[in-house]
Amino acid sequence: MSQPLSLEQRIGQLLFIGLPGASIDDTARQLLEIVQPGGVILFARNIESATQVAQMNAEIRSLIKVPPFISIDQEGGRVDRLRAIFPPMPSAQAIRASGDASLAGRHGEITAEVLRLLGFNMNFAPVLDLAYDEAAVNARDRRCFGSTPAEVIRIAGAYLEGLQNNGIIGCGKHFPGMGAAIADPHKDLPVVTRSRERLIREDLLPYRDLFTRMSTRLHVVMVSHCVYTALDRDGAPASLSPNVVTRLLREELGFHGTAITDDLEMGAIATTHGFDQVILKAVEAGEDMLLICRRPELIIAAFETLVRAVRDGRISHKRIERSIDHIVDAKSIISSPAPFNQSALNRLAERVAEISYQLQPFAE
């Protein structure tokens, strides 16, 4: 950052926000101008056409003084936010069933090229959860690259390499691993009761491996809204737990990148905690960015809560600076968007069709 930022601008860097519609209306414009968020995420509700998305992302960039992360959940399969404007992308499960990591790499490469054409610089993928039970109602079905750490490392690692070598920062999720969860965090607070030893031996291995890769290191992690009884005896969700975010992720695993909460409007959090306390606890736990995906009034409330907490001394300036450093480091490697080109997008659609054809025998 070339110029010093005000307290309000620094707090804005800690917020990763969603917008209400498919254009920058007065509500969205005011939100962006006031909060100056560090990141913006788009969903299907924001997407009507390829040119509209590219223009919207350009307008977002023009309204935010510090270049923001602009992200999306574009995993493929059942989590495919671009389905209305681009052919369906393959699921992690189909690629896993093929056993061909090179297909995962090509999938990551194509996804990155599509996203850059549309003005994105980040993708909330890959999922690094282990597929322990595909029938479990935990929002993980068909989204996992493997049932063993080695399988996830090999296939998800290839996908991440394809993404990041082509200008899109990946985000590993859902730390420290939700494969054993049996509830959907969009609705309820999941609990994982497996031992610390097993979590370290299995669920955490993909993170440990991808944190230490020299070529395509994982720079961003999304922390889950899940209680891990072996990691936090007080029953705090991982996203709000210093034991998970600071002691495990930072100190034990040596992660120096950016930690982002999962959506703080999810039922797992919203139904069990007061919103102001959620915001404060997330920062106190060690999170760098707070993801708030839908309601403008909650985004403003989070912004005001954090500004007030710093002014009142509950959260120190030093604590905010630590997160700013992590965010700046990640932003230093983001690529500029590629100029929008419909012909290039059409050619990428043909490449997706080729992969989908190869994966037909393994499709769900």
Order of alpha helices (4+ residues) and beta strands (2+ residues): alpha-beta-alpha-beta-alpha-beta-beta-beta-alpha-alpha-alpha-beta-beta-alpha-beta-beta-beta-alpha-alpha-beta-alpha-alpha-alpha
